[in-house]
Amino acid sequence: MLCIIAITMNAMNPDSTTIYMTYHSLPPESVIRSWLALNPRANVDFSVDADCIVFLNKEFNKNIAALFKYISRGMYKADLWRLCKLYIQGGVYADIDLVPFRSLAQITGSVSSSSSSSPTPPPTFYSCLSLGSPSVFQAFIKHTRSRSPLLLGCLLSFIVNKPYTNIDNGPTNDMYHFLLYNVRADIKARAAALDGAQAPESLQPFTHYILHKVRIPIHFSSRDEDIVPLHYFPVGVTYTLSVSPNTRNQWILANKDKLNVKIENQCLIVSVDKGADADADADADADADDNEGYIIDICIDLPDDEPEVIYLFQENIRKPPYINTCYIADCNGMNIMDCRAPNYIRDRGWVN
């Protein structure tokens, strides 16, 4: 019955927003109906694990499908799949234990498209800052475009950094640091145009962060490392490769013009011309930074009229401060959605 509802809604509203959900089994029908009640013109596209694997094999490759199967924790499987799904399709992702209280139009409508006296473009990427450690609470993500360079960066960061190997909040923490890296880099690059604005030390809620370029940092663990598997890089993406300003390895910085960097066979490969600085190489042992790794940025320029605009809501908690009292708030403190359905917590998952 649940699948029939989703298919019928898709057929009725082919041009409306699609809400993507995933779980290892079909959830109660009430989960879908709670979203459709507030968003009657929306489509709900629900995928169990088998559907996710078919999608990843079709739209990505066997490496990404194999990674999905390899990841043991269901929440981390969802972290990978939602990035893949939203990258290809755009739209909205929602965890199945969220309880919405506002329509999608009301949620995005609560976001002002101007800050101070300067108008800003409307957000392209919406999500939420977590209550705990610096991380993005990815239970709700919306992106207004398909094939977003920002989502591609989030996806490659997940694949290369392997945050799914961390016990606590690995992928949410990884996304936070990827977004912060880009926000800081963009502000530093445009400091003159921004009247010397300082790059933030942390991401703040209810703020428009505008990116004119997406930088995907790929970390090499040492100077001797010369290849990092990306496992996926789409054909047709225009990019440049450069040594990140965050690199501290002095030998790399001294010889960055002699580095040959390329993406080939879905790997990032670095080689060095024979004319690299021999004196710097000879002094390597005397330079503590020389044995450090380095960072290559995959840079994707964005059209002037199509920047990426990040906007993050804030996770809050009511009293008593239990997990089932967490909610996502808008800039006015209004509850957009509860983060955990009481029955989901009580039963430790959905039980049909």
C-alpha positions as CSV (number, residue, x, y, z in Angstrom):
1,M,0.0,0.0,0.0
2,L,2.8,2.4,0.9
3,C,4.6,2.0,-2.5
4,I,1.3,2.6,-4.3
5,I,0.8,5.9,-2.5
6,A,4.2,7.1,-3.5
7,I,3.8,6.1,-7.1
8,T,0.4,7.7,-7.4
9,M,1.7,11.0,-6.0
10,N,4.6,11.0,-8.4
11,A,2.2,10.4,-11.3
12,M,-0.1,13.2,-10.2
13,N,2.6,15.9,-9.6
14,P,5.6,15.3,-12.0
15,D,6.8,18.8,-11.6
16,S,6.6,19.2,-7.9
17,T,9.2,18.9,-5.1
18,T,10.2,15.3,-4.4
19,I,11.0,14.2,-0.8
20,Y,13.4,11.3,-0.7
21,M,13.5,8.8,2.2
22,T,15.3,5.6,2.9
23,Y,15.2,2.8,5.5
24,H,16.0,-0.9,5.6
25,S,12.2,-1.7,5.5
26,L,9.0,0.1,4.8
27,P,8.0,2.4,7.6
28,P,4.4,3.0,8.9
29,E,2.2,4.7,6.4
30,S,1.8,7.6,8.8
31,V,5.4,8.6,8.1
32,I,4.6,9.3,4.5
33,R,1.2,10.8,5.2
34,S,2.7,13.3,7.7
35,W,4.7,14.9,4.9
36,L,2.0,14.7,2.3
37,A,-0.5,16.3,4.7
38,L,1.6,19.4,4.9
39,N,2.8,19.2,1.3
40,P,-0.1,17.9,-0.8
41,R,1.6,18.6,-4.1
42,A,4.9,16.9,-3.1
43,N,6.1,13.5,-4.3
44,V,7.5,11.0,-1.8
45,D,10.2,8.7,-3.2
46,F,11.0,5.9,-0.7
47,S,13.9,3.4,-1.1
48,V,14.8,0.3,0.8
49,D,18.4,-0.9,0.7
50,A,17.8,-3.0,-2.5
51,D,16.5,0.1,-4.3
52,C,19.5,2.2,-3.1
53,I,21.9,-0.4,-4.6
54,V,20.1,-0.4,-7.9
55,F,20.2,3.4,-8.1
56,L,23.9,3.5,-7.1
57,N,24.9,1.0,-9.8
58,K,22.9,2.8,-12.4
59,E,23.8,6.4,-11.6
60,F,27.3,6.0,-10.2
61,N,29.3,2.8,-10.4
62,K,30.0,-0.5,-8.7
63,N,32.5,1.1,-6.3
64,I,29.9,3.3,-4.8
65,A,27.3,0.5,-4.7
66,A,29.9,-1.7,-3.0
67,L,30.6,1.0,-0.4
68,F,26.9,1.2,0.4
69,K,26.8,-2.5,1.0
70,Y,30.1,-2.4,3.0
71,I,28.9,0.2,5.5
72,S,27.4,-1.6,8.4
73,R,25.5,1.1,10.2
74,G,22.2,2.0,8.7
75,M,22.5,5.7,9.5
76,Y,25.8,5.9,7.6
77,K,24.3,4.1,4.6
78,A,21.7,6.8,4.6
79,D,24.4,9.5,4.8
80,L,26.0,8.1,1.6
81,W,22.7,7.5,-0.3
82,R,21.2,10.9,0.4
83,L,24.2,12.7,-1.0
84,C,24.1,10.5,-4.1
85,K,20.4,10.9,-4.6
86,L,20.3,14.7,-4.1
87,Y,23.4,15.1,-6.3
88,I,21.6,13.4,-9.2
89,Q,18.1,14.6,-8.6
90,G,18.1,17.7,-6.4
91,G,15.1,18.0,-4.0
92,V,14.6,17.2,-0.4
93,Y,15.9,14.4,1.8
94,A,14.2,13.7,5.2
95,D,14.9,11.1,7.8
96,I,12.0,8.8,8.5
97,D,11.9,9.7,12.2
98,L,11.4,13.4,11.6
99,V,8.0,14.9,12.5
100,P,7.2,17.9,10.3
101,F,5.1,20.8,11.6
102,R,5.6,23.2,8.7
103,S,5.3,22.8,4.9
104,L,8.4,23.0,2.8
105,A,7.1,26.3,1.4
106,Q,6.8,27.7,4.9
107,I,10.3,26.4,5.9
108,T,12.1,28.0,3.0
109,G,9.7,31.0,3.2
110,S,11.0,31.7,6.7
111,V,14.4,32.4,5.2
112,S,15.0,36.0,4.2
113,S,16.8,36.5,0.9
114,S,18.5,39.6,2.2
115,S,21.0,40.3,5.0
116,S,21.9,43.8,6.3
117,S,21.3,46.3,3.4
118,S,22.7,44.0,0.7
119,P,20.3,41.6,-1.1
120,T,21.6,38.1,-1.3
121,P,20.6,35.2,-3.6
122,P,18.2,32.7,-2.1
123,P,19.8,29.6,-0.6
124,T,20.5,26.6,-2.8
125,F,21.5,24.3,0.1
126,Y,19.5,24.0,3.4
127,S,20.3,21.8,6.4
128,C,20.7,22.2,10.1
129,L,23.5,22.7,12.7
130,S,23.6,20.0,15.4
131,L,23.3,20.7,19.1
132,G,26.4,18.7,19.9
133,S,29.9,18.7,18.4
134,P,30.4,20.9,15.3
135,S,28.4,18.9,12.8
136,V,25.6,19.2,10.3
137,F,22.4,17.4,11.3
138,Q,21.7,15.9,7.9
139,A,18.3,14.5,8.8
140,F,16.9,17.3,6.7
141,I,18.6,18.5,3.5
142,K,17.2,20.4,0.6
143,H,19.1,21.4,-2.6
144,T,17.4,23.4,-5.3
145,R,19.5,22.0,-8.1
146,S,20.6,18.7,-9.5
147,R,24.3,18.0,-10.2
148,S,25.3,20.5,-7.6
149,P,29.1,21.1,-7.3
150,L,28.6,21.6,-3.5
151,L,26.9,18.2,-3.1
152,L,29.6,16.6,-5.3
153,G,32.1,18.0,-2.9
154,C,30.2,16.6,0.1
155,L,30.0,13.2,-1.6
156,L,33.7,13.1,-2.5
157,S,34.6,14.2,1.0
158,F,32.5,11.3,2.4
159,I,34.1,8.8,0.0
160,V,37.8,9.9,0.5
161,N,37.8,10.7,4.2
162,K,35.8,7.6,5.2
163,P,34.0,9.3,8.1
164,Y,31.7,6.2,8.2
165,T,34.5,4.4,10.1
166,N,34.0,6.8,13.1
167,I,31.6,5.5,15.8
168,D,30.0,8.9,16.6
169,N,28.8,11.5,14.1
170,G,31.6,10.9,11.6
171,P,29.7,11.9,8.4
172,T,27.9,14.8,10.0
173,N,31.2,16.1,11.3
174,D,32.8,15.6,7.9
175,M,30.2,17.7,6.2
176,Y,30.5,20.5,8.7
177,H,34.3,20.8,8.1
178,F,33.8,20.6,4.3
179,L,31.3,23.4,4.4
180,L,33.4,25.5,6.8
181,Y,36.5,24.9,4.6
182,N,34.7,26.3,1.6
183,V,33.1,29.3,3.5
184,R,36.5,30.3,4.9
185,A,38.3,29.9,1.5
186,D,35.7,31.9,-0.4
187,I,35.8,34.8,2.1
188,K,39.6,34.8,2.1
189,A,39.8,34.8,-1.7
190,R,37.4,37.7,-1.9
191,A,38.6,39.7,1.1
192,A,39.3,42.8,-0.9
193,A,35.8,42.8,-2.4
194,L,34.3,42.2,1.0
195,D,36.1,45.1,2.6
196,G,38.5,42.8,4.5
197,A,35.8,40.6,6.0
198,Q,37.2,38.0,8.3
199,A,36.7,34.3,7.7
200,P,34.6,32.7,10.5
201,E,36.0,30.2,12.9
202,S,32.8,28.3,12.9
203,L,29.5,28.1,11.0
204,Q,26.6,30.0,12.4
205,P,22.9,29.3,11.9
206,F,20.5,31.5,10.0
207,T,23.3,32.9,7.9
208,H,23.7,33.1,4.1
209,Y,27.1,31.8,3.1
210,I,27.7,32.5,-0.6
211,L,30.2,30.5,-2.5
212,H,31.5,31.5,-5.9
213,K,33.7,28.5,-6.2
214,V,33.5,25.0,-4.7
215,R,36.8,23.6,-3.4
216,I,37.0,19.9,-2.7
217,P,40.1,19.3,-0.5
218,I,41.8,16.0,-1.0
219,H,44.4,15.2,1.6
220,F,47.6,13.4,0.9
221,S,49.1,11.9,4.0
222,S,52.7,12.5,3.1
223,R,54.9,13.9,0.4
224,D,55.6,10.4,-0.8
225,E,51.9,9.7,-1.4
226,D,51.1,10.3,-5.0
227,I,47.7,8.8,-5.6
228,V,44.3,9.1,-3.8
229,P,41.4,7.0,-5.2
230,L,38.3,9.1,-5.6
231,H,36.2,6.1,-6.7
232,Y,33.8,8.5,-8.5
233,F,34.2,11.6,-10.5
234,P,31.6,12.6,-13.1
235,V,32.4,13.1,-16.7
236,G,31.8,16.7,-18.0
237,V,32.7,18.6,-14.8
238,T,35.0,21.5,-15.5
239,Y,37.6,21.9,-12.8
240,T,41.1,23.1,-12.0
241,L,43.6,21.5,-9.5
242,S,45.8,23.5,-7.2
243,V,47.7,23.2,-3.9
244,S,45.5,24.3,-1.1
245,P,46.6,27.5,0.8
246,N,46.2,25.3,4.0
247,T,49.1,23.1,3.0
248,R,52.0,23.5,5.4
249,N,54.5,21.2,3.7
250,Q,57.3,23.5,2.8
251,W,58.7,21.3,0.1
252,I,55.3,21.1,-1.7
253,L,54.9,24.8,-1.4
254,A,58.3,25.5,-2.8
255,N,57.7,23.1,-5.7
256,K,54.0,23.5,-6.4
257,D,54.7,24.9,-9.9
258,K,56.5,21.7,-10.7
259,L,53.7,19.4,-9.6
260,N,51.7,17.6,-12.2
261,V,48.3,16.9,-10.9
262,K,45.5,15.2,-12.8
263,I,42.3,13.1,-12.3
264,E,42.5,9.9,-14.2
265,N,40.7,6.6,-13.9
266,Q,38.7,8.2,-11.0
267,C,42.0,8.8,-9.0
268,L,43.7,12.1,-8.1
269,I,47.4,11.6,-9.2
270,V,50.4,13.8,-8.4
271,S,53.8,13.6,-10.0
272,V,56.8,15.9,-9.7
273,D,59.0,17.3,-12.5
274,K,62.7,16.3,-12.4
275,G,63.5,19.9,-11.9
276,A,62.0,20.1,-8.5
277,D,64.0,22.0,-5.8
278,A,66.9,19.7,-4.9
279,D,68.1,22.0,-2.2
280,A,64.7,21.9,-0.5
281,D,64.8,18.1,-0.8
282,A,68.2,17.9,0.7
283,D,67.1,20.0,3.7
284,A,64.0,17.9,4.2
285,D,65.2,16.4,7.4
286,A,65.8,19.9,8.9
287,D,62.3,21.0,8.1
288,A,59.7,19.6,10.5
289,D,56.9,20.5,8.1
290,D,58.4,18.6,5.2
291,N,57.1,15.3,6.4
292,E,53.6,16.6,6.8
293,G,50.9,15.8,4.2
294,Y,49.5,18.2,1.8
295,I,46.1,19.2,0.3
296,I,45.1,19.4,-3.4
297,D,42.0,21.4,-4.1
298,I,39.6,20.3,-6.8
299,C,38.2,23.7,-7.7
300,I,34.9,24.1,-9.6
301,D,34.1,27.7,-10.6
302,L,30.5,28.7,-10.5
303,P,28.7,31.1,-12.9
304,D,28.3,34.6,-11.5
305,D,24.5,34.1,-11.5
306,E,24.5,30.6,-10.0
307,P,26.5,30.7,-6.7
308,E,26.0,28.1,-4.1
309,V,24.3,29.6,-1.1
310,I,24.4,27.7,2.2
311,Y,21.7,28.2,4.9
312,L,21.6,26.2,8.1
313,F,18.8,26.0,10.6
314,Q,19.5,25.2,14.3
315,E,18.7,22.1,16.3
316,N,17.3,23.0,19.7
317,I,16.1,21.0,22.7
318,R,13.1,21.4,25.0
319,K,13.0,20.6,28.7
320,P,13.4,18.0,30.0
321,P,16.5,17.7,27.7
322,Y,15.9,14.2,26.3
323,I,16.6,13.0,22.8
324,N,12.9,13.0,22.0
325,T,12.6,16.7,22.8
326,C,15.0,17.8,20.1
327,Y,13.6,19.9,17.3
328,I,14.8,22.1,14.3
329,A,14.0,25.8,14.7
330,D,13.9,28.6,12.2
331,C,15.4,32.0,12.7
332,N,12.3,33.1,14.8
333,G,12.6,30.1,17.1
334,M,9.6,28.4,15.6
335,N,9.6,24.6,15.6
336,I,9.9,23.4,12.0
337,M,10.0,19.7,12.8
338,D,10.8,17.4,15.7
339,C,14.0,15.4,15.3
340,R,12.7,12.1,16.7
341,A,9.3,10.5,16.5
342,P,8.4,9.2,20.0
343,N,7.3,5.8,18.7
344,Y,10.6,5.5,16.8
345,I,12.5,6.0,19.9
346,R,10.3,3.8,22.0
347,D,10.6,0.9,19.6
348,R,14.2,1.6,18.6
349,G,13.1,1.8,15.0
350,W,10.0,1.5,13.0
351,V,8.0,-1.6,13.6
352,N,5.2,-2.6,11.2
